[in-house]
Every structure is written in structure tokens, then in C-alpha cells.
């Protein structure tokens, strides 16, 4: 059966509460997800639903595993006919279009390297990425003409490095190949290309909050490691899972690709241009989504709406990741839906690392506990495991370049950067946390986000969590602002809910709210009201930009 086949590659075990406590990857050196999972599932249960795609215009398309196999073979043949070969780096800029899955699986069949990206890149961004990753081919969305123009401008600036430029959606541009038309002309059979499980599978440019994006690389074992991620999401055979994430970011691999297909859970894709909480709740209701994952920011927008007016009876499970979860959001969502949000933590460099797994009791605001694929702990500045209650850095005990576990291979073409985070037998995530007596991890912030004021070390998240419980606060960012006496003081940059306005009286009210709900030294001495917070392309708050403005 489809739901049992993947187990030949994975060893798992659960404790008496049903919580995952053993995980090991077993696969041959020639393992390839497209051939060994998608094609096998197409053979075992050809009519099983694999991908459900819809857009705001009402267009719909459902792919069975048989169709996903057939069309990805067509994609591989199309790419091969145009000269794409083993080891080539191919950039995918496809938003939420269903062609992303056909193209990516097709590239895996050839042993090519997929380099996903967001459609919001500028020509300058493309120049950097084309040069650094030696991009030879690209396939893009046709729904935004600016994407093609930016790619053309970057290619021209570099003297024409692109061998092929594919575009989807039936849009015609000079010197661009119509992917959809050409795809239908291709044969749906092919001879298996010999690939190796340690070949590069994916290359991601991280969004980053400082400096140029880093290049994170993964091999083919990464696909199997995401079984652990899917177990955190509580994906099930014949379920329908929605993770809100652009295909340009690694989160798409967490909830829109490998783990779900491995477990026989169909993926739901809502291909929208701009997030609208009412629209999203509507499609979750209409298409009977069974499991759901979104960053806390989107849950914050959901709870501003009349959630109870939507039929969410098919929804069985809710998760969140991407940033720390404020307890207030947890409680409101539970009140509206009856579902507890199960938090998780990981990076582009890994699969899920720490999580509240099915069967665990969530502690609102806690990431959960370390998962068995990795040896995870919190370490102090001397590289020793931190005691309960002590803030330290989340680290994974692993030798550099460990290709077995689903961790990244390293930062591509940058040994110095890799050495700076992977040394003394530890991979240093750069994220700080503390653990309680029960072993639950509690997020504090990035190393460079810590605030040092009058000798106190203050993590931004703990102050943000308190501010978020105030009914007029929609979003906020806590940073350290320079101060001649204290070195730094706590500053809150605040976005208010619709209809609210900032005032000196509200500043005092928010300051009082913080002092009454956490240690007084943490209260924000500066509060600034803004329409929106600066964020990376992937939606993470750019505290570094706020700090930079304050230091001018």
C-alpha cells in the first residue's frame, strides 16, 4: 500500500504516548525521490490524489500520483531536449503555480540542481544569484511581466549567461520558451538517469537580515528527512495539507513537497498574489483542508476576522513556524477553532529541529522539544550544555559536512562562513533559547538581536509576547536603541489594529502594560507607531533595519 511503502527508507519508533522518539534514514546510494517515491506511488495507487491547485479566479487542477509522475517525466524530457543536464543549476521562480512541482521533479530526474526563488527579486538580485550559483537555465511565472524583464536585464548585464529561459502561463515573450505548450509535446516515458544520493539536490539563497544571501545546499537525503517534518505537521494518508509558503522559500519543502508525498498526504496549493485572511479561511473551508501550517503573523490576521463564520469542521490539526508564537495568538485561535497550535523550529539549513509533536501537550510560546533525527541542545558561551533556565544558543551535535542527517552540506563556495557556524563538533544555529525543567525550548531571539541595557540581557521575543497581548497591538518589533547612559534601551516599533491610532496616552498605556506583565527593566522606553514593519522578502521582521535607522 502507498501509505506503507515509504517505510522501507525510514526507521521510526514512538514512545508509549505515541510521540516520535526514533528516526533513521536508510536509503541506497542511487535514491532519487522522483523515481523511487513518485513513480512507485503512481504504480501502487495511480488514482490517489497528490496535488490540489486552485487560484482566486476559480481555476482548479488536481493531479493524481500517476499524473504527477507522467507530467514530471514530460518536464524532464523537455529540459533534456533543451540541453539541461546532470549537475546544471536551474532557477525556479514560480510562486504557487502547479508547474513548480512538475519542473522540480523533472529536474530531479535529470540530476540537475533546483534553485528556488521568490518572484519579488530585482535585476540586481538576479545578477548576484546568476553569478554565485552559475545559473544556466531559468523557469519563471508569466503572471508578472516584471519578472521576465528583470531576468532579461540581469542576463544582458552579464553578457548572456542563460542557455534557456522558460515561462509558464501561456504568456509570450521574445526569446522565452513557452513551457506549457512544449511540455504537452514531450513523451511521457524516459530511461532512468543515474544519480547519487549525495549529489546536490537543492540550493537556497537564504533571506538573511544582514549582508548578501548565503547559499545553502542539500543532497537527496534531505527529501527523506522531511518525513520528520510531516510527522510534526500530523500529515496523514489521504489527508489534504496546506502550508502557507511561497515556493521560493525552504518552507515550501517543509509543507508542500517531500514529507507530504512520502506519507501519501495530498498537498493543497492556493496560488494567490496577495495574502487575504478571509480568502484563505474560505478555501480552507471549501476544500476541506485537514492539516494546516502558517507563520504566527498570518494567524494574527486570521483572529482579526470572524473565524467562527467559516466551516472549519474538516480541519484536524494546526501548526506554526517561521517566527516565535505569542501566547495571545495561541489562545485566541484555540478559542475560535478548538485547535491548539503546535509550534516548531528549524532553518533553511535543516528540516524541523525542535517541535511540539502530536501527543505532546503544547506550552503556548514554547517551540517544544528536540526531535530524534538530530542531537540538539542549548549551549552556553563555553560550548557546554546550558542549565535549565539559562539562555544559550541552539546547537546540533554534528561534524561539519555530515551528509547523513538532512542537515545542509555547508554554505556553497564559502568555507569561511561554514567554519564560522560549524566547529568543535557543533552546528551553531545562531538562535538563542532556554529550556524549562520539562525539557521544552523557549525562543529568545537571534544572537545579534539580543539587547544589552544597564547590564541586563533582554531577548526581543519576551517583550513582544507581552505587547502582543494588548488588544490594540497587531504586530511589533523589539530592538535596542542607542542610549548614552544605559548603552541601549528597549524600543518597540508597533503596528496597531485597524481603527486604532497612536498617541502619547497609548505610549504610556503600553509601557504600563509591559511593566505589569514582565520584569520592569524590560519595558520599552521608546515606542514608535508605524503602518508596517520592515520585513525580508520571506516575511521575517528586519530588526536590523530598525536598528540601522536608529543609529543614523
TAWOLIN-V468232 format. One record per helix or strand of 3 or more residues. SS is the DSSP state (H for helix, E for strand). FROM is the first residue (numbers start at 1). LEN is the number of residues. Records with the same first field share a line. If there is no record, write none. Layout:
BEGIN
SS: FROM-LEN / FROM-LEN
END
This chain:
BEGIN
H: 2-8 / 33-12 / 65-17 / 99-12 / 123-11 / 145-13 / 179-6 / 221-12 / 251-5 / 258-5 / 277-10 / 296-7 / 307-3 / 327-11 / 415-7 / 447-3 / 460-8 / 504-14 / 520-3 / 543-8
E: 10-5 / 20-6 / 49-7 / 60-5 / 89-5 / 113-4 / 137-4 / 164-4 / 200-6 / 215-5 / 240-4 / 266-6 / 291-3 / 317-4 / 341-6 / 352-4 / 366-5 / 376-4 / 392-6 / 426-10 / 441-6 / 451-3 / 456-3 / 473-11 / 487-10 / 526-4
END
